[in-house]
Amino acid sequence: MQQVLKRVLLLLSNVTGIVITVIVIRTLTFSVRTDDVTPCAKSDEDFVQATDAVVGRFRRALRMRTVATSPHVYDREELMKLTSFIKTAYPHINSSPFVTCEDVANYSMLYTVWGENSSLTPYMITGHLDVVPADSSLWDYPPFGAEIHDGFIYARGTIDDKHIVMGVLEALEHLLSQGFKPQRSFYIGFGHDEEVTGLDGAKSISDLLWSRGIRKLEFLVDEGLTIVNNVVPGIDKPVALIGTAEKGYLTLKLNVKWDTGHSSMPTKETSIGIMANAVSKLTRDCHPSMFGLGPEIDTFQHLANHVNVLPPEVTAYVNHRLHPAQSVQEVVEFDRQLIGDDRVQISIESAMEPLPMSPYGDDDFGYQTVKSSIRQVWTEAAVAPGVMVGNTDTIHYTPFTHNIYRFSPTFMFPDDIPRFHGNNERLSVRNYEQAINFYKHLIQNADVKVLPTHHKHGDEL
């Protein structure tokens, strides 16, 4: 027996050694496309400065209480104020022969920027006008005051995501003022109810485009993952994550009906006990790890060089966040087999399948365009693909493309993360300036036929 055990241990040791060796070699030889880019500098003639006028327009938009609370419930008056303001704030956009602006579903906005080369497939940039509620008693400054303190603008919507809306518009306004004539057409879509599923806004924009015969987009950029600093262990530089996958969700209703009797004379099993046993199994034996079936491994490889009366009926609700490699039905069946008790009735309360994973290879135009644009503004940042944990109204645009990239030009430190949908949401004036210039470069970089020629310096095993 000891001899067998020794052989097993030796085998395991050899296997472990092989795995470690493969990981090390892959780390050393893994090649990630990194094109030479021209850094975005304040001294550039076409650099967009965060002037008082530019910041003033942003602060005015932030002061409008465009709060959405539930599907089809949002502040229509405030949304109308915001869209009316936007239409008058950008004279070059509003007067350009290359741009058409339309109201959609009363409160959403769709811009079409017409390119001169009709052979190039259009792309799309999206954002949203609505924000989540804010409790002013928990904020240091008024959540709709847009006050500036120590270089930060405090307001609901600064990072989710009026900085995208206004940043895109400022970038386009600047480009047009400089004589920019687009070659590739693109769309800019601003929904008004993203925080409450986008059924009225983004869905209507999508339906309008479809009705006009639009069937394909080269890529789409929406809000998503951010630039984080001092968050990824082992990496002492900023990390910019581009969401190339988005988790789905599933809420299951577990229900047990059982004749339990009075608490003074309970039956051998009770409805609570049956349910507790079921929930305990779900807690104790979690779903198998899906790590590596999405972009998770590549996330790190891209960063490797930088790392009482007894109730007769009991109901429980279980929420799952689905990995992009899972399906709703797979998770339901896993839970059903794990619980293994027909007395626990399982039904789907709500669900959304994970969205298709977007490509992020060396020759994928959309991903590389977003990546290069990030590196021009945040020159020290390491860029990698990642999984978007939450969900946006992007789901309404999936008929047009699988090339969906979720990135918000927001520079965040660890203590900034709770501010997202939380209290004291803020964005630095400097970061807003960076956001504008990111979108300026994105529009410029997307306005070419193909990616520049790439020469690899290493091969994967």
Residue pairs with C-beta under 8 A, 6 or more apart in sequence:
22 461
25 461
26 301
26 460
26 461
27 301
27 304
27 305
29 458
29 459
29 460
29 461
30 301
30 304
30 458
30 460
31 362
31 456
31 457
31 458
31 459
31 460
32 301
32 302
32 362
33 362
33 368
33 454
33 456
34 375
35 368
35 372
35 451
35 452
35 454
37 372
37 375
37 376
38 376
39 376
39 379
40 47
40 376
40 377
40 379
40 437
40 441
41 47
42 49
46 174
46 178
46 440
47 437
48 54
48 170
48 171
48 174
48 433
48 436
48 437
48 440
49 433
50 429
50 430
50 432
50 433
50 436
54 170
54 433
54 436
55 153
55 429
55 432
57 89
57 166
57 170
58 146
58 153
58 162
58 163
58 166
58 170
58 432
59 146
59 148
59 153
59 155
60 85
60 146
61 82
61 85
61 86
61 157
61 162
61 165
61 166
62 144
62 146
62 153
62 155
62 156
62 157
62 158
62 162
63 144
63 145
63 146
63 155
64 78
64 79
64 81
64 82
64 85
64 144
65 75
65 78
65 131
65 144
66 74
66 75
66 78
66 79
66 82
66 129
66 130
66 131
66 157
66 192
67 74
67 75
67 78
67 130
67 131
67 132
67 133
67 134
67 156
68 74
68 75
68 130
68 131
68 132
68 192
68 193
68 194
68 195
68 196
69 133
69 196
70 196
71 193
71 196
71 197
71 199
71 200
72 193
72 196
72 199
72 200
73 196
74 107
74 130
74 192
74 193
74 196
76 106
76 107
79 107
79 129
79 130
79 192
80 106
80 107
82 129
83 103
83 107
83 109
83 129
86 109
86 165
86 169
87 94
87 101
88 94
89 169
90 169
90 170
90 172
90 173
91 173
92 173
92 176
92 177
93 99
93 101
93 111
93 169
93 172
93 173
93 176
94 101
96 176
98 113
98 114
98 115
98 176
98 181
98 182
99 111
99 112
99 113
99 114
99 172
99 176
100 111
100 112
100 114
101 109
101 110
101 111
102 109
102 110
102 111
102 112
102 208
103 109
104 110
104 201
104 204
104 205
104 208
105 192
105 200
105 201
105 204
105 205
107 129
107 192
107 200
107 201
108 129
108 189
108 190
108 191
108 192
108 200
108 201
108 202
108 204
108 205
109 129
109 188
109 189
109 190
110 187
110 188
110 189
110 190
110 205
110 208
110 209
111 172
111 187
111 188
111 189
112 185
112 187
113 172
113 182
113 185
113 186
113 187
113 188
114 182
114 185
115 122
115 182
115 183
115 184
115 185
115 186
115 447
116 181
116 182
116 183
117 183
117 184
117 449
118 185
120 183
120 184
120 185
120 218
120 449
121 184
121 216
121 217
121 218
122 184
122 185
122 186
122 187
122 214
122 217
122 218
123 184
123 186
123 187
123 217
123 218
123 219
123 220
123 221
123 366
123 446
124 186
124 187
124 188
124 189
124 217
124 219
124 220
124 221
124 397
124 400
125 168
125 186
125 187
125 188
125 189
125 220
125 221
125 222
125 439
125 442
126 188
126 189
126 190
126 191
126 202
126 220
126 221
126 222
126 223
126 393
126 394
126 397
127 161
127 162
127 164
127 165
127 168
127 189
127 190
127 191
127 222
127 223
128 161
128 165
128 190
128 191
128 192
128 193
128 194
128 195
128 198
128 201
128 202
128 223
128 393
129 162
129 165
129 190
129 191
129 192
129 201
130 191
130 192
130 193
130 194
130 195
130 196
130 201
131 156
131 157
131 160
131 162
131 195
132 156
132 160
132 195
132 421
134 143
134 144
134 156
134 423
134 425
135 143
135 423
136 142
136 143
138 423
139 154
139 423
139 424
140 154
140 424
141 147
141 149
141 154
141 424
142 154
143 154
143 155
143 156
143 425
144 155
144 156
145 154
145 155
146 153
146 154
146 155
147 153
147 154
147 155
148 154
148 429
151 428
151 429
151 430
152 426
152 427
152 428
152 429
153 426
153 427
153 428
153 429
153 432
154 424
154 425
154 426
155 425
155 426
156 425
157 163
157 425
158 425
158 426
158 427
159 226
159 408
159 410
159 412
159 416
159 419
159 420
159 425
159 426
159 427
160 223
160 408
160 420
160 421
160 425
161 223
161 408
163 408
163 409
163 410
163 427
163 431
163 432
163 435
164 223
164 408
164 409
164 435
164 439
165 190
167 409
167 432
167 435
167 436
167 438
167 439
168 188
168 439
170 436
170 439
171 436
171 437
171 438
171 439
171 440
171 442
171 443
172 188
172 439
172 443
174 436
174 440
175 440
175 443
175 444
180 443
180 444
182 443
182 447
183 447
183 448
183 449
184 218
184 446
184 447
184 448
186 443
186 446
187 209
187 217
189 202
189 205
189 397
190 201
191 198
191 200
191 201
191 202
191 205
191 393
192 200
192 201
193 199
193 200
193 201
193 202
193 393
194 201
194 202
194 392
194 393
197 393
198 392
198 393
198 395
198 396
201 393
202 393
202 394
202 396
202 397
203 393
203 396
205 396
206 396
206 397
206 399
206 400
209 400
210 399
214 400
215 399
215 400
216 400
216 401
217 397
217 400
217 401
217 403
218 365
218 366
218 401
218 403
218 446
219 365
219 366
219 367
219 369
219 370
219 401
219 403
219 404
219 405
220 366
220 394
220 397
220 400
220 401
220 403
220 404
220 405
221 366
221 370
221 405
221 406
221 407
221 442
222 392
222 393
222 394
222 397
222 404
222 405
222 406
223 392
223 406
223 407
223 408
224 242
224 243
224 388
224 392
224 405
224 406
224 407
224 408
225 240
225 241
225 242
225 243
225 386
225 388
225 406
225 407
225 408
226 240
226 241
226 407
226 408
226 409
226 410
226 411
226 412
227 238
227 239
227 240
227 241
227 374
227 378
227 381
227 409
227 410
227 411
227 412
228 238
228 239
228 241
228 412
228 413
228 414
228 417
229 237
229 238
229 239
229 411
229 412
229 413
230 236
230 413
230 414
231 239
231 412
231 413
231 414
231 417
232 239
232 303
232 307
233 307
234 307
235 303
235 306
235 307
235 382
237 306
237 380
237 381
237 382
238 378
238 380
238 381
238 382
238 411
239 303
239 306
239 381
239 382
239 383
239 384
240 374
240 378
240 381
240 382
240 383
240 384
240 407
241 299
241 383
241 384
241 385
241 386
241 407
242 360
242 367
242 370
242 371
242 374
242 383
242 384
242 385
242 386
242 405
242 406
242 407
243 385
243 386
243 387
243 388
243 405
243 406
243 407
244 295
244 357
244 358
244 359
244 360
244 367
244 385
244 386
244 387
244 404
244 405
244 406
245 294
245 295
245 324
245 354
245 355
245 357
245 358
245 385
245 386
245 387
245 388
246 324
246 354
246 355
246 387
246 388
246 391
246 392
246 394
246 404
246 406
247 321
247 322
247 323
247 324
247 354
247 387
247 388
247 389
247 390
247 391
248 321
248 322
248 324
248 326
248 328
248 351
248 352
248 353
248 354
248 355
248 391
249 319
249 320
249 321
249 322
249 350
249 351
249 352
249 391
250 319
250 320
250 322
250 328
250 331
250 332
250 348
250 350
250 351
250 352
251 317
251 318
251 319
251 320
251 348
251 349
251 350
251 351
252 317
252 318
252 319
252 320
252 332
252 335
252 346
252 347
252 348
252 349
253 315
253 316
253 317
253 346
253 347
253 348
253 349
254 275
254 278
254 279
254 315
254 316
254 317
254 318
254 339
254 344
254 345
254 346
255 313
255 314
255 315
255 344
255 345
255 347
256 271
256 274
256 275
256 278
256 313
256 314
256 315
256 343
256 344
256 345
257 271
257 312
257 313
257 343
257 345
258 267
258 269
258 270
258 271
258 274
258 312
258 313
258 343
259 267
259 312
260 266
260 267
260 269
260 270
260 271
260 272
260 310
260 311
260 312
261 267
261 310
262 309
262 310
263 308
263 309
263 310
266 310
270 310
271 310
271 311
271 312
271 313
271 314
272 310
272 311
272 314
274 314
274 341
274 343
274 344
275 314
275 316
275 344
277 341
278 316
278 339
278 341
278 344
279 316
279 318
281 338
281 339
281 340
282 318
282 335
282 338
282 339
285 338
287 320
287 331
287 334
290 323
290 325
290 326
291 297
293 323
293 324
293 325
294 323
294 324
294 325
294 357
294 387
295 357
295 360
295 385
295 386
295 387
296 387
298 360
298 384
298 385
299 384
299 385
299 386
299 387
300 307
300 384
302 382
302 383
302 384
302 385
303 382
303 384
305 382
306 382
317 349
318 335
320 331
321 389
322 328
322 331
322 353
322 354
323 354
323 387
324 354
324 355
324 356
324 357
324 387
325 354
326 354
327 353
327 354
328 348
328 351
328 352
328 353
332 346
332 348
335 346
336 346
339 346
352 391
352 395
355 394
355 395
355 398
355 404
356 398
356 402
357 402
358 366
358 367
358 402
358 403
358 404
358 405
359 367
359 402
359 403
360 367
360 385
361 367
362 368
362 454
362 456
363 451
363 454
364 403
365 403
365 450
365 451
366 403
366 405
367 385
367 403
367 405
368 451
369 442
369 445
369 446
369 451
370 405
370 407
370 442
371 383
372 441
372 445
373 438
373 441
373 442
373 445
374 381
374 383
374 407
374 409
374 438
375 381
375 383
376 437
376 438
376 441
377 409
377 434
377 437
377 438
377 441
378 411
378 434
388 406
392 406
394 404
394 406
397 404
398 404
409 431
409 434
409 435
409 438
409 439
410 427
410 431
410 435
411 428
411 431
411 434
416 426
419 425
419 426
